[in-house]
Amino acid sequence: MMTPNVLDINYAAFWQQLGTAVACSGAIGTERQLRGKAAGIRTSILICVGTELFVSLGASFPSATSDPTRVLGQVITGIGFLGAGVILAKDNRILGVTSAAVIWLLAALGSLIGLGYLATSYVITLATIGVLVGIGVLEAAWARFRRDKPARLLAAMEIEE
């Protein structure tokens, strides 16, 4: 159970959690911003910090009089609406699903931070950036492979003249 100190600006715990939320979500948001995606740096930071504050607040109440897990449930429900807002259907394609998943993950990250799991949040941030960047590199390589395939097939064919 978190103490009210995480909500008091006079304690280091408040600044550690806030700084962790800004750093982690800012790093993920930077990757999204550089790719020109819907949820960039500002949006990512606001989602994560907002979630961190709600979860810290819910966890600060005495457990005898409240249920902090209800806050988590409400965060998950609310963030679903935000994520759904970035998903679009256009020309028989669905766009924005990765951005919606990142929004969902940012809320989970804020929840981790709000409950005091700061080191874990840094690991999850690195893993998330690894997936976003690493899979992007693999997708680009796959697209090049598929684009070059007809040329390779033609080069391998023996054509009689």
VMD Tcl script that draws the C-alpha trace (Angstrom):
set ca {
  {0.00 0.00 0.00}
  {1.35 3.38 -0.99}
  {1.62 6.15 1.55}
  {0.20 9.64 0.98}
  {3.83 10.82 0.62}
  {3.78 9.89 -3.06}
  {1.23 12.66 -3.54}
  {3.05 15.26 -1.44}
  {5.46 17.48 -3.39}
  {7.61 17.81 -0.29}
  {8.70 14.16 -0.53}
  {11.21 12.61 -2.91}
  {8.82 9.74 -3.75}
  {6.48 12.19 -5.51}
  {9.26 13.53 -7.72}
  {10.70 10.08 -8.40}
  {7.36 8.78 -9.63}
  {6.60 11.90 -11.63}
  {10.07 11.90 -13.18}
  {9.82 8.20 -14.03}
  {6.43 8.69 -15.65}
  {7.67 11.63 -17.74}
  {10.93 9.88 -18.72}
  {9.38 6.55 -19.69}
  {6.37 7.91 -21.53}
  {8.46 10.66 -23.12}
  {10.82 8.05 -24.57}
  {7.94 6.03 -26.01}
  {6.22 9.21 -27.21}
  {9.40 10.34 -28.96}
  {9.45 7.13 -31.01}
  {5.80 7.67 -31.96}
  {6.36 11.36 -32.74}
  {9.33 10.59 -35.01}
  {7.11 8.19 -36.97}
  {4.36 10.79 -37.25}
  {1.83 8.75 -35.28}
  {-1.31 10.00 -33.56}
  {-0.09 9.78 -29.96}
  {3.22 11.65 -29.78}
  {5.30 12.97 -26.93}
  {2.74 15.24 -25.23}
  {-0.09 12.74 -25.46}
  {2.09 9.90 -24.18}
  {3.31 11.91 -21.19}
  {-0.18 13.10 -20.29}
  {-1.63 9.57 -20.47}
  {1.11 8.09 -18.31}
  {1.26 10.90 -15.74}
  {-2.53 11.04 -15.47}
  {-2.72 7.30 -14.91}
  {0.14 7.44 -12.41}
  {-1.67 10.12 -10.42}
  {-5.01 8.29 -10.40}
  {-3.40 5.03 -9.32}
  {-1.27 6.74 -6.65}
  {-4.36 8.49 -5.34}
  {-6.38 5.26 -5.27}
  {-3.53 3.39 -3.56}
  {-3.13 6.13 -0.94}
  {-6.56 5.52 0.62}
  {-6.71 3.19 3.63}
  {-7.58 -0.30 2.38}
  {-10.13 -0.76 5.15}
  {-12.31 1.97 3.63}
  {-11.61 1.62 -0.09}
  {-10.64 -0.77 -2.87}
  {-7.68 0.57 -4.88}
  {-8.17 -2.11 -7.54}
  {-11.36 -0.32 -8.61}
  {-9.19 2.58 -9.77}
  {-7.22 0.21 -12.00}
  {-10.45 -1.14 -13.47}
  {-11.72 2.33 -14.24}
  {-8.39 3.34 -15.81}
  {-8.56 0.31 -18.11}
  {-12.12 1.15 -19.12}
  {-11.40 4.83 -19.68}
  {-8.20 4.28 -21.62}
  {-10.08 1.93 -23.95}
  {-12.21 4.85 -25.12}
  {-9.14 6.98 -25.73}
  {-7.44 4.20 -27.67}
  {-10.55 3.54 -29.74}
  {-10.47 7.16 -30.85}
  {-7.22 6.67 -32.78}
  {-8.38 3.59 -34.72}
  {-9.67 4.37 -38.21}
  {-11.07 2.33 -41.08}
  {-9.95 3.69 -44.46}
  {-9.92 2.07 -47.89}
  {-10.59 -1.41 -46.49}
  {-7.68 -1.01 -44.06}
  {-7.63 -0.60 -40.30}
  {-5.21 2.11 -39.14}
  {-4.06 3.16 -35.68}
  {-4.20 -0.20 -33.91}
  {-0.54 0.06 -32.84}
  {-1.13 3.60 -31.56}
  {-4.14 2.33 -29.60}
  {-2.02 -0.48 -28.15}
  {0.68 2.02 -27.18}
  {-1.94 4.15 -25.41}
  {-3.09 1.05 -23.53}
  {0.51 0.23 -22.61}
  {1.15 3.81 -21.45}
  {-1.74 3.47 -19.01}
  {-0.30 0.17 -17.76}
  {3.07 1.88 -17.38}
  {1.45 4.71 -15.40}
  {-0.23 2.10 -13.21}
  {3.10 0.39 -12.50}
  {4.67 3.72 -11.60}
  {1.70 4.74 -9.48}
  {2.09 1.55 -7.47}
  {5.81 2.20 -7.00}
  {7.34 -0.25 -9.50}
  {9.81 2.25 -10.94}
  {12.58 -0.14 -12.03}
  {10.03 -2.41 -13.70}
  {8.62 0.55 -15.60}
  {12.05 1.33 -17.08}
  {12.43 -2.28 -18.24}
  {8.95 -2.24 -19.81}
  {9.79 1.06 -21.53}
  {12.94 -0.39 -23.07}
  {11.06 -3.51 -24.17}
  {8.31 -1.38 -25.72}
  {10.75 0.78 -27.66}
  {12.55 -2.40 -28.72}
  {9.32 -3.81 -30.12}
  {8.30 -0.57 -31.84}
  {11.70 0.01 -33.45}
  {12.79 -3.60 -33.90}
  {9.59 -4.80 -35.52}
  {9.63 -1.71 -37.73}
  {13.07 -2.70 -39.00}
  {11.87 -6.27 -39.63}
  {8.78 -5.00 -41.47}
  {10.89 -2.76 -43.68}
  {13.24 -5.66 -44.49}
  {10.26 -7.88 -45.27}
  {8.77 -5.22 -47.57}
  {12.10 -4.94 -49.45}
  {12.27 -8.71 -49.76}
  {8.74 -8.89 -51.17}
  {9.34 -5.95 -53.51}
  {12.53 -7.50 -54.88}
  {11.07 -11.00 -55.29}
  {9.70 -10.55 -58.86}
  {13.06 -9.16 -60.01}
  {14.88 -12.15 -58.49}
  {12.45 -14.57 -60.09}
  {12.91 -12.98 -63.51}
  {16.70 -13.00 -63.15}
  {16.65 -16.71 -62.28}
  {14.57 -17.63 -65.33}
  {16.26 -18.86 -68.45}
  {14.76 -17.07 -71.39}
  {15.33 -18.41 -74.88}
  {16.07 -15.88 -77.57}
}
mol new
graphics top color blue
foreach p $ca { graphics top sphere $p radius 0.5 }
foreach p [lrange $ca 0 end-1] q [lrange $ca 1 end] { graphics top cylinder $p $q radius 0.2 }
display resetview
